Amino acid sequence: MKQVVQIEPNVLGGTPCFAGTRVPIRSLFDHLKLGYSIEGFLEQFPTVTRDQVDALLEQSSQQVHDLKLRPGVNLDSNAALAEAMDEELVNKMRAPFRH
């Protein structure tokens, strides 16, 4: 599978972005939260591909499933879920940069 998320210290200060772009991953979730469609997001950010968005959503879905299987993780609120997913995603994406 092609890399979907890229974290580069010299690109937006290490903010997780769609690979090959300067578009923060967070912007997709912010747009969806505000009611935008994926197509609307892609129109605003033409450097991001539909395949990248689909792959990211699939990875996020898998992370939610994995979190549900971990004892002690409270997913009763959207904030808790977002926080847990953000932490998991950032930790997974930063792993290759840790020495």
C-alpha positions in Angstrom: 0.0 0.0 0.0 1.2 3.5 -0.9 2.1 5.8 1.9 -0.9 8.0 2.8 0.4 10.1 5.6 3.7 11.9 5.7 5.4 13.7 8.6 8.4 15.8 7.6 9.9 18.1 10.2 10.5 20.8 7.6 6.9 20.7 6.2 4.4 22.5 8.3 6.5 21.9 11.4 6.0 18.1 11.3 2.2 18.3 11.0 0.9 15.0 9.6 0.0 15.7 5.9 -1.2 13.7 2.9 1.9 12.2 1.3 3.4 14.4 -1.4 1.3 17.5 -0.4 1.3 20.2 2.2 -2.3 19.5 3.1 -2.7 18.6 6.8 -4.6 15.3 7.5 -6.6 17.3 10.1 -8.1 19.4 7.4 -10.1 16.4 6.0 -11.6 15.7 9.3 -12.3 19.4 9.9 -14.1 19.6 6.6 -16.2 16.5 7.2 -17.1 17.7 10.7 -18.4 20.9 9.1 -20.6 19.0 6.7 -18.5 19.1 3.6 -18.5 16.1 1.3 -15.3 14.3 0.3 -15.8 15.7 -3.2 -16.0 19.2 -1.8 -12.8 18.6 0.1 -11.0 17.3 -3.0 -12.1 20.4 -5.0 -10.5 22.6 -2.4 -7.4 20.5 -2.2 -6.6 19.2 -5.7 -3.2 17.8 -4.7 -5.0 15.2 -2.6 -6.3 12.2 -4.4 -9.5 10.3 -3.8 -7.4 7.1 -3.2 -5.5 8.9 -0.5 -8.7 10.0 1.3 -10.2 6.5 0.9 -7.0 4.9 2.3 -6.9 7.3 5.2 -10.5 6.7 6.1 -9.9 2.9 6.0 -6.9 3.2 8.2 -8.9 5.4 10.7 -11.7 2.9 10.7 -9.3 0.1 11.5 -7.8 2.2 14.3 -11.2 2.7 15.9 -11.8 -1.0 15.7 -8.4 -1.7 17.3 -9.1 0.9 20.0 -12.4 -0.9 20.9 -10.4 -4.0 21.5 -8.1 -2.3 24.0 -9.3 -2.4 27.6 -9.6 0.9 29.4 -10.2 3.0 26.3 -13.4 5.1 26.7 -15.0 5.9 23.4 -18.2 7.3 24.9 -17.6 10.8 23.6 -16.6 12.2 20.2 -13.8 14.1 21.9 -12.4 11.0 23.5 -12.6 9.1 20.2 -10.9 12.0 18.3 -8.2 12.3 20.9 -7.5 8.5 21.0 -7.4 8.4 17.2 -5.2 11.4 16.8 -2.7 10.0 19.4 -2.7 6.6 17.7 -2.3 8.1 14.2 0.5 10.4 15.2 2.4 7.7 17.1 2.2 5.3 14.2 3.2 8.0 11.7 6.2 9.2 13.8 7.5 5.7 14.5 9.8 5.7 11.4 11.4 9.0 12.6 12.3 7.8 16.0 15.9 6.7 16.5 
